[in-house]
Amino acid sequence: MKRRKLLSLIGMSPALLAGSTAEAGRDKHKKDAPAPEAKVIALSPKGAPPPVQRYSMAPRLNTVEGKTIYLVDTGFFGADLVLQQVADWFQQNMPSVKTVSRKKAGTYPEDDPKLWAEIKANGNATIMAIGH
C-alpha cells in the first residue's frame, strides 16, 4: 500500500509528515560521529601449511592372475562389507588370485607401518576401502 493512500485513510495529510521527515534526516547527521578507530593488522594464526610431499604411483601389474591382493579396511562405515564382496568376486571369477583381508590400525590418515611392511613383503597389489 502506498504511504499517501495510507495517510489519507487515517485522516492525515501527507504534507504534515513531509516536514518532520526532513527534520528527522537532519538530526541524524547532527549527531557526533565516533572517531575513526586505529587500523589493526593481524596475521593468520594458522600460519603457512607445509609443502605437500608427492609420491610416484606404484608400478602397475600386467595381470592379477596368480597374484596376492590385500583388501584393506580403513574403518569407514560399510567398508568391510564392500571388501567381502570384492573377495567373493575374485574367488568366483579369478580363483587363482589370493585375497588377504586386513584392518588398518588407526584412522584413515594415520600411518600403519606394520601393515605397509606386510603388504610390501607378501602382496602384489592393494585395494583400500577409503569411503565416499
mmCIF file of the C-alpha atoms, coordinates in Angstrom:
data_MODEL
# 
_entry.id   MODEL 
# 
loop_
_atom_site.group_PDB 
_atom_site.id 
_atom_site.type_symbol 
_atom_site.label_atom_id 
_atom_site.label_alt_id 
_atom_site.label_comp_id 
_atom_site.label_asym_id 
_atom_site.label_entity_id 
_atom_site.label_seq_id 
_atom_site.pdbx_PDB_ins_code 
_atom_site.Cartn_x 
_atom_site.Cartn_y 
_atom_site.Cartn_z 
_atom_site.occupancy 
_atom_site.B_iso_or_equiv 
_atom_site.pdbx_formal_charge 
_atom_site.auth_seq_id 
_atom_site.auth_comp_id 
_atom_site.auth_asym_id 
_atom_site.auth_atom_id 
_atom_site.pdbx_PDB_model_num 
ATOM 1   C CA . MET A 1 1   ? 0.000  0.000   0.000   1.00 0.00 ? 1   MET A CA 1 
ATOM 2   C CA . LYS A 1 2   ? 1.300  3.469   -0.829  1.00 0.00 ? 2   LYS A CA 1 
ATOM 3   C CA . ARG A 1 3   ? 2.137  5.821   2.007   1.00 0.00 ? 3   ARG A CA 1 
ATOM 4   C CA . ARG A 1 4   ? -0.018 8.638   0.636   1.00 0.00 ? 4   ARG A CA 1 
ATOM 5   C CA . LYS A 1 5   ? -3.113 6.395   0.491   1.00 0.00 ? 5   LYS A CA 1 
ATOM 6   C CA . LEU A 1 6   ? -2.428 5.046   3.988   1.00 0.00 ? 6   LEU A CA 1 
ATOM 7   C CA . LEU A 1 7   ? -2.185 8.560   5.423   1.00 0.00 ? 7   LEU A CA 1 
ATOM 8   C CA . SER A 1 8   ? -5.433 9.635   3.757   1.00 0.00 ? 8   SER A CA 1 
ATOM 9   C CA . LEU A 1 9   ? -7.192 6.596   5.259   1.00 0.00 ? 9   LEU A CA 1 
ATOM 10  C CA . ILE A 1 10  ? -6.233 7.648   8.784   1.00 0.00 ? 10  ILE A CA 1 
ATOM 11  C CA . GLY A 1 11  ? -7.185 11.257  8.043   1.00 0.00 ? 11  GLY A CA 1 
ATOM 12  C CA . MET A 1 12  ? -3.773 12.860  7.806   1.00 0.00 ? 12  MET A CA 1 
ATOM 13  C CA . SER A 1 13  ? -2.347 14.930  5.024   1.00 0.00 ? 13  SER A CA 1 
ATOM 14  C CA . PRO A 1 14  ? 0.929  13.714  3.562   1.00 0.00 ? 14  PRO A CA 1 
ATOM 15  C CA . ALA A 1 15  ? 2.118  17.319  3.716   1.00 0.00 ? 15  ALA A CA 1 
ATOM 16  C CA . LEU A 1 16  ? 2.148  17.141  7.545   1.00 0.00 ? 16  LEU A CA 1 
ATOM 17  C CA . LEU A 1 17  ? 4.785  14.453  7.546   1.00 0.00 ? 17  LEU A CA 1 
ATOM 18  C CA . ALA A 1 18  ? 6.954  15.985  4.850   1.00 0.00 ? 18  ALA A CA 1 
ATOM 19  C CA . GLY A 1 19  ? 8.497  18.484  7.239   1.00 0.00 ? 19  GLY A CA 1 
ATOM 20  C CA . SER A 1 20  ? 9.022  16.052  10.090  1.00 0.00 ? 20  SER A CA 1 
ATOM 21  C CA . THR A 1 21  ? 10.738 13.535  7.802   1.00 0.00 ? 21  THR A CA 1 
ATOM 22  C CA . ALA A 1 22  ? 13.135 16.173  6.582   1.00 0.00 ? 22  ALA A CA 1 
ATOM 23  C CA . GLU A 1 23  ? 13.866 17.257  10.161  1.00 0.00 ? 23  GLU A CA 1 
ATOM 24  C CA . ALA A 1 24  ? 14.494 13.695  11.255  1.00 0.00 ? 24  ALA A CA 1 
ATOM 25  C CA . GLY A 1 25  ? 17.012 13.246  8.451   1.00 0.00 ? 25  GLY A CA 1 
ATOM 26  C CA . ARG A 1 26  ? 18.898 16.366  9.549   1.00 0.00 ? 26  ARG A CA 1 
ATOM 27  C CA . ASP A 1 27  ? 19.021 15.213  13.172  1.00 0.00 ? 27  ASP A CA 1 
ATOM 28  C CA . LYS A 1 28  ? 20.802 12.029  12.180  1.00 0.00 ? 28  LYS A CA 1 
ATOM 29  C CA . HIS A 1 29  ? 23.619 13.998  10.586  1.00 0.00 ? 29  HIS A CA 1 
ATOM 30  C CA . LYS A 1 30  ? 23.947 16.401  13.521  1.00 0.00 ? 30  LYS A CA 1 
ATOM 31  C CA . LYS A 1 31  ? 24.971 13.650  15.920  1.00 0.00 ? 31  LYS A CA 1 
ATOM 32  C CA . ASP A 1 32  ? 28.652 13.461  16.623  1.00 0.00 ? 32  ASP A CA 1 
ATOM 33  C CA . ALA A 1 33  ? 30.217 10.684  14.602  1.00 0.00 ? 33  ALA A CA 1 
ATOM 34  C CA . PRO A 1 34  ? 32.549 8.398   16.563  1.00 0.00 ? 34  PRO A CA 1 
ATOM 35  C CA . ALA A 1 35  ? 36.226 8.948   15.978  1.00 0.00 ? 35  ALA A CA 1 
ATOM 36  C CA . PRO A 1 36  ? 37.675 6.523   13.456  1.00 0.00 ? 36  PRO A CA 1 
ATOM 37  C CA . GLU A 1 37  ? 39.376 3.596   15.127  1.00 0.00 ? 37  GLU A CA 1 
ATOM 38  C CA . ALA A 1 38  ? 43.017 2.787   14.501  1.00 0.00 ? 38  ALA A CA 1 
ATOM 39  C CA . LYS A 1 39  ? 43.683 0.121   11.890  1.00 0.00 ? 39  LYS A CA 1 
ATOM 40  C CA . VAL A 1 40  ? 44.849 -3.207  13.199  1.00 0.00 ? 40  VAL A CA 1 
ATOM 41  C CA . ILE A 1 41  ? 46.825 -5.599  11.014  1.00 0.00 ? 41  ILE A CA 1 
ATOM 42  C CA . ALA A 1 42  ? 46.659 -9.243  12.037  1.00 0.00 ? 42  ALA A CA 1 
ATOM 43  C CA . LEU A 1 43  ? 48.320 -12.363 10.742  1.00 0.00 ? 43  LEU A CA 1 
ATOM 44  C CA . SER A 1 44  ? 46.553 -15.674 10.367  1.00 0.00 ? 44  SER A CA 1 
ATOM 45  C CA . PRO A 1 45  ? 47.181 -17.879 13.421  1.00 0.00 ? 45  PRO A CA 1 
ATOM 46  C CA . LYS A 1 46  ? 47.154 -20.906 11.122  1.00 0.00 ? 46  LYS A CA 1 
ATOM 47  C CA . GLY A 1 47  ? 50.438 -19.914 9.535   1.00 0.00 ? 47  GLY A CA 1 
ATOM 48  C CA . ALA A 1 48  ? 51.616 -21.403 6.260   1.00 0.00 ? 48  ALA A CA 1 
ATOM 49  C CA . PRO A 1 49  ? 50.865 -25.078 5.579   1.00 0.00 ? 49  PRO A CA 1 
ATOM 50  C CA . PRO A 1 50  ? 53.830 -27.361 4.971   1.00 0.00 ? 50  PRO A CA 1 
ATOM 51  C CA . PRO A 1 51  ? 54.517 -28.269 1.357   1.00 0.00 ? 51  PRO A CA 1 
ATOM 52  C CA . VAL A 1 52  ? 52.789 -31.391 0.068   1.00 0.00 ? 52  VAL A CA 1 
ATOM 53  C CA . GLN A 1 53  ? 55.143 -34.338 -0.347  1.00 0.00 ? 53  GLN A CA 1 
ATOM 54  C CA . ARG A 1 54  ? 54.446 -36.123 -3.616  1.00 0.00 ? 54  ARG A CA 1 
ATOM 55  C CA . TYR A 1 55  ? 54.936 -39.818 -4.248  1.00 0.00 ? 55  TYR A CA 1 
ATOM 56  C CA . SER A 1 56  ? 55.101 -41.533 -7.594  1.00 0.00 ? 56  SER A CA 1 
ATOM 57  C CA . MET A 1 57  ? 52.460 -44.127 -8.374  1.00 0.00 ? 57  MET A CA 1 
ATOM 58  C CA . ALA A 1 58  ? 53.277 -47.770 -7.808  1.00 0.00 ? 58  ALA A CA 1 
ATOM 59  C CA . PRO A 1 59  ? 54.178 -49.773 -10.899 1.00 0.00 ? 59  PRO A CA 1 
ATOM 60  C CA . ARG A 1 60  ? 51.144 -51.417 -12.497 1.00 0.00 ? 60  ARG A CA 1 
ATOM 61  C CA . LEU A 1 61  ? 50.678 -55.161 -12.940 1.00 0.00 ? 61  LEU A CA 1 
ATOM 62  C CA . ASN A 1 62  ? 50.042 -56.614 -16.378 1.00 0.00 ? 62  ASN A CA 1 
ATOM 63  C CA . THR A 1 63  ? 47.694 -59.143 -14.798 1.00 0.00 ? 63  THR A CA 1 
ATOM 64  C CA . VAL A 1 64  ? 46.461 -60.128 -11.347 1.00 0.00 ? 64  VAL A CA 1 
ATOM 65  C CA . GLU A 1 65  ? 46.304 -63.839 -12.240 1.00 0.00 ? 65  GLU A CA 1 
ATOM 66  C CA . GLY A 1 66  ? 48.179 -65.810 -9.568  1.00 0.00 ? 66  GLY A CA 1 
ATOM 67  C CA . LYS A 1 67  ? 48.895 -62.672 -7.508  1.00 0.00 ? 67  LYS A CA 1 
ATOM 68  C CA . THR A 1 68  ? 48.127 -61.768 -3.905  1.00 0.00 ? 68  THR A CA 1 
ATOM 69  C CA . ILE A 1 69  ? 45.834 -58.788 -3.369  1.00 0.00 ? 69  ILE A CA 1 
ATOM 70  C CA . TYR A 1 70  ? 45.459 -57.202 0.056   1.00 0.00 ? 70  TYR A CA 1 
ATOM 71  C CA . LEU A 1 71  ? 41.994 -55.849 0.842   1.00 0.00 ? 71  LEU A CA 1 
ATOM 72  C CA . VAL A 1 72  ? 42.488 -53.093 3.418   1.00 0.00 ? 72  VAL A CA 1 
ATOM 73  C CA . ASP A 1 73  ? 39.618 -51.811 5.564   1.00 0.00 ? 73  ASP A CA 1 
ATOM 74  C CA . THR A 1 74  ? 40.295 -48.261 6.791   1.00 0.00 ? 74  THR A CA 1 
ATOM 75  C CA . GLY A 1 75  ? 37.343 -48.317 9.198   1.00 0.00 ? 75  GLY A CA 1 
ATOM 76  C CA . PHE A 1 76  ? 34.918 -46.397 7.006   1.00 0.00 ? 76  PHE A CA 1 
ATOM 77  C CA . PHE A 1 77  ? 31.325 -47.480 7.641   1.00 0.00 ? 77  PHE A CA 1 
ATOM 78  C CA . GLY A 1 78  ? 30.427 -50.445 5.425   1.00 0.00 ? 78  GLY A CA 1 
ATOM 79  C CA . ALA A 1 79  ? 33.948 -50.914 4.065   1.00 0.00 ? 79  ALA A CA 1 
ATOM 80  C CA . ASP A 1 80  ? 34.150 -54.444 5.442   1.00 0.00 ? 80  ASP A CA 1 
ATOM 81  C CA . LEU A 1 81  ? 31.000 -55.409 3.519   1.00 0.00 ? 81  LEU A CA 1 
ATOM 82  C CA . VAL A 1 82  ? 32.313 -53.997 0.245   1.00 0.00 ? 82  VAL A CA 1 
ATOM 83  C CA . LEU A 1 83  ? 35.664 -55.721 0.643   1.00 0.00 ? 83  LEU A CA 1 
ATOM 84  C CA . GLN A 1 84  ? 33.965 -59.032 1.398   1.00 0.00 ? 84  GLN A CA 1 
ATOM 85  C CA . GLN A 1 85  ? 32.057 -58.704 -1.873  1.00 0.00 ? 85  GLN A CA 1 
ATOM 86  C CA . VAL A 1 86  ? 35.324 -57.971 -3.692  1.00 0.00 ? 86  VAL A CA 1 
ATOM 87  C CA . ALA A 1 87  ? 36.907 -61.084 -2.139  1.00 0.00 ? 87  ALA A CA 1 
ATOM 88  C CA . ASP A 1 88  ? 33.870 -63.170 -3.139  1.00 0.00 ? 88  ASP A CA 1 
ATOM 89  C CA . TRP A 1 89  ? 34.084 -61.837 -6.699  1.00 0.00 ? 89  TRP A CA 1 
ATOM 90  C CA . PHE A 1 90  ? 37.748 -62.827 -7.001  1.00 0.00 ? 90  PHE A CA 1 
ATOM 91  C CA . GLN A 1 91  ? 37.006 -66.281 -5.573  1.00 0.00 ? 91  GLN A CA 1 
ATOM 92  C CA . GLN A 1 92  ? 34.231 -66.872 -8.127  1.00 0.00 ? 92  GLN A CA 1 
ATOM 93  C CA . ASN A 1 93  ? 35.755 -65.178 -11.184 1.00 0.00 ? 93  ASN A CA 1 
ATOM 94  C CA . MET A 1 94  ? 39.518 -65.407 -10.687 1.00 0.00 ? 94  MET A CA 1 
ATOM 95  C CA . PRO A 1 95  ? 40.218 -68.281 -8.282  1.00 0.00 ? 95  PRO A CA 1 
ATOM 96  C CA . SER A 1 96  ? 43.990 -68.052 -8.884  1.00 0.00 ? 96  SER A CA 1 
ATOM 97  C CA . VAL A 1 97  ? 44.028 -64.653 -7.145  1.00 0.00 ? 97  VAL A CA 1 
ATOM 98  C CA . LYS A 1 98  ? 44.676 -64.850 -3.413  1.00 0.00 ? 98  LYS A CA 1 
ATOM 99  C CA . THR A 1 99  ? 42.955 -62.153 -1.340  1.00 0.00 ? 99  THR A CA 1 
ATOM 100 C CA . VAL A 1 100 ? 44.101 -61.216 2.155   1.00 0.00 ? 100 VAL A CA 1 
ATOM 101 C CA . SER A 1 101 ? 41.815 -59.028 4.281   1.00 0.00 ? 101 SER A CA 1 
ATOM 102 C CA . ARG A 1 102 ? 43.335 -56.652 6.832   1.00 0.00 ? 102 ARG A CA 1 
ATOM 103 C CA . LYS A 1 103 ? 42.006 -53.836 9.015   1.00 0.00 ? 103 LYS A CA 1 
ATOM 104 C CA . LYS A 1 104 ? 44.253 -50.791 9.095   1.00 0.00 ? 104 LYS A CA 1 
ATOM 105 C CA . ALA A 1 105 ? 45.252 -49.549 12.531  1.00 0.00 ? 105 ALA A CA 1 
ATOM 106 C CA . GLY A 1 106 ? 44.049 -46.050 13.422  1.00 0.00 ? 106 GLY A CA 1 
ATOM 107 C CA . THR A 1 107 ? 42.004 -43.730 11.261  1.00 0.00 ? 107 THR A CA 1 
ATOM 108 C CA . TYR A 1 108 ? 42.433 -43.261 7.520   1.00 0.00 ? 108 TYR A CA 1 
ATOM 109 C CA . PRO A 1 109 ? 45.141 -40.541 7.566   1.00 0.00 ? 109 PRO A CA 1 
ATOM 110 C CA . GLU A 1 110 ? 47.203 -42.263 10.276  1.00 0.00 ? 110 GLU A CA 1 
ATOM 111 C CA . ASP A 1 111 ? 50.195 -44.333 9.256   1.00 0.00 ? 111 ASP A CA 1 
ATOM 112 C CA . ASP A 1 112 ? 50.317 -48.112 9.776   1.00 0.00 ? 112 ASP A CA 1 
ATOM 113 C CA . PRO A 1 113 ? 53.960 -49.082 9.069   1.00 0.00 ? 113 PRO A CA 1 
ATOM 114 C CA . LYS A 1 114 ? 53.481 -52.691 10.191  1.00 0.00 ? 114 LYS A CA 1 
ATOM 115 C CA . LEU A 1 115 ? 50.664 -53.264 7.674   1.00 0.00 ? 115 LEU A CA 1 
ATOM 116 C CA . TRP A 1 116 ? 52.545 -51.495 4.862   1.00 0.00 ? 116 TRP A CA 1 
ATOM 117 C CA . ALA A 1 117 ? 55.616 -53.666 5.517   1.00 0.00 ? 117 ALA A CA 1 
ATOM 118 C CA . GLU A 1 118 ? 53.456 -56.847 5.407   1.00 0.00 ? 118 GLU A CA 1 
ATOM 119 C CA . ILE A 1 119 ? 51.863 -55.790 2.121   1.00 0.00 ? 119 ILE A CA 1 
ATOM 120 C CA . LYS A 1 120 ? 55.226 -54.869 0.621   1.00 0.00 ? 120 LYS A CA 1 
ATOM 121 C CA . ALA A 1 121 ? 56.720 -58.227 1.649   1.00 0.00 ? 121 ALA A CA 1 
ATOM 122 C CA . ASN A 1 122 ? 53.814 -60.517 0.739   1.00 0.00 ? 122 ASN A CA 1 
ATOM 123 C CA . GLY A 1 123 ? 51.438 -58.700 -1.602  1.00 0.00 ? 123 GLY A CA 1 
ATOM 124 C CA . ASN A 1 124 ? 51.355 -57.699 -5.242  1.00 0.00 ? 124 ASN A CA 1 
ATOM 125 C CA . ALA A 1 125 ? 48.509 -55.175 -5.057  1.00 0.00 ? 125 ALA A CA 1 
ATOM 126 C CA . THR A 1 126 ? 46.211 -53.454 -2.593  1.00 0.00 ? 126 THR A CA 1 
ATOM 127 C CA . ILE A 1 127 ? 42.580 -52.406 -2.681  1.00 0.00 ? 127 ILE A CA 1 
ATOM 128 C CA . MET A 1 128 ? 41.756 -49.924 0.066   1.00 0.00 ? 128 MET A CA 1 
ATOM 129 C CA . ALA A 1 129 ? 38.182 -49.133 1.087   1.00 0.00 ? 129 ALA A CA 1 
ATOM 130 C CA . ILE A 1 130 ? 38.529 -45.424 1.790   1.00 0.00 ? 130 ILE A CA 1 
ATOM 131 C CA . GLY A 1 131 ? 34.878 -44.358 1.596   1.00 0.00 ? 131 GLY A CA 1 
ATOM 132 C CA . HIS A 1 132 ? 32.882 -41.664 -0.192  1.00 0.00 ? 132 HIS A CA 1 
# 
